[in-house]
């Protein structure tokens, strides 16, 4: 009898999964015991720039506990920054800026 390790990826939060190990050789296939586990709900989310944010659930909604820091769209394109107030008011395209043009406000 030997030992093995396996990693499961791409699992959905708050979901019960059932797993069973098996081995096949010239004699046939042997199965291990069925195990089950339930994934937990994470209070962290990660954006395309790999920034992590703490969240809180209020009613049925999930809210960020901190300011959004992402600078790229999901497809990798850069979100424009540094537009003047007039440009921001007149654009129909996504963009961002800092209050009073000050990153530290």
N, C-alpha and C positions, 0 to 999 in steps of 0.2 A: 504494500500500500504506500502511496506517495502523497506528497502535499502539492498544492498548486495555489496560485493567486489569480484572481480575475478582477478587472475594473469595469464598472458599469458607468456609462456616460449618457448624457442626453435625457436624463430622467426628469419627469414632471414633478413639481412640488405637490405635496399633500396627496400623494398617490400611493396605493398599496401595490407592491410588486411581489411576485412569486418566483423563486429561482430553485434550480435543481442542478447539481453537478452530475456529469456523466463521463464515462470513459469507454472507448471502444477499442478492442484488440481482436486477434484472430479467434478468440473463444466467443466473443459476442459483445454486448453492451451492458454495462452495469450502471445503475442510477443511485445517486445519493439521496438523502432525505430532502423533502421539499421544505424550503425555508421561505418566510415572508418578512417583509419590512415595509414601513411606510416612510416616505421621504418627508422632511420637515419643510416648513414655509420659511424662507429666508427673508430677513428684513433688510438685506443689501441688494442693490441692483447695480449693474455696471454698464457704462455707456461705451460707445464706439472708441473713445479715447482711453478706455480702461480706468476712468474715474469711477470710484465707488461711492454710492450714496446710501445713507440710512433712510429708511422709510417708516411710516406709521400708518396704520389703518384707522380711518375715521368712518364709521358706518360701513358702507360697501365700497368705499374708495380708498386707494392707496396714495399717499402724499409723500413727497420728498421732505426730509427734515432739514435740508440745506439747499444752498443756491446751486443751480445747474451750472456745470463747468465745461460742458461739451463744446468742442470747436469744429467738429466735423459732422456731416450728415451720415446716415447709416451706410450710404454707398461710398463713403470716404471723401466726398467733396468737402472743401472747406466752407464753413459758414462765414459770410462776410462780416468784418468788424471794422470799426473806425469811421463809420459814416457820420456825417454831421447830423444835427438834429433835423434840419430841413430835408436831408436825404432820407433819413429814417421815416419821416412823416410822409414822404412822397413815394417811397418804394412799395411795390407790391410783392417783392421778393423777400425771402427770409433773410434776416440779418440780426445782429445783436450789438449792444453797446453797454457801457457802464454808466450808472447814474452820475450825472455831472462830469462825465468822461473820466471818472476816477475809479480805478480798479479796487481801491481799498475802502470805499464807502459802504 
